[in-house]
């Protein structure tokens, strides 16, 4: 039985709320996993082609989605049509899944609020900053918690959820891309495990809640 609350599976809610005290009070989990990506005084994928691909690919993807969405909105408005079956409500949903969790919650609230140093900036990895567990306000002026790149990658699930055909394929493709982004950011020393996992949870939950109230409610 797949019990859901606000269109989010119960196991996702449970996993998210368990992760908060786990990452907060057992910071050694982050350090242990970060050390798995650290070899010969550097994070072993830092600057490699694979890491660079994930690092630089998400920004143009998001820009393309935004530009195309605006173009479709104005096209629909001018010609009184619904190109690709994208109604105003669906276009609003796309804008919100790209802006709300990745932009407002993560990049403005979490990053600016907690100012957590990145793995490659802390003493344990031959730098100068102190390590702080997730959900700890540090005033370090850094922005590790949580991951904006991972949040942006998983926000593309919102597009996949609107797919008329092969929806499972597109959702799985985004999930693979998102997991690749998680690994790339950790292996570059840019984020801790808690950073990338928290971004996934927040974006996944936000996407599903928005889908419920903007898309499913309209279809009922």
ZILINNOR-V883853 format. One record per run of one state. SS is the DSSP state (a for helix, b for strand, c for the rest). FROM is the first residue (numbers start at 1). TO is the last residue. Records with the same first field share a line. If there is no record, write none. Layout:
SS: FROM-TO, FROM-TO
This chain:
c: 1-3, 6-7, 26-27, 37-37, 40-41, 44-48, 80-82, 86-87, 115-118, 126-128, 130-147, 156-156, 162-166, 188-192, 220-220
b: 4-5, 8-9, 38-39, 42-43, 122-122, 129-129
a: 10-25, 28-36, 49-79, 83-85, 88-114, 119-121, 123-125, 148-155, 157-161, 167-187, 193-219
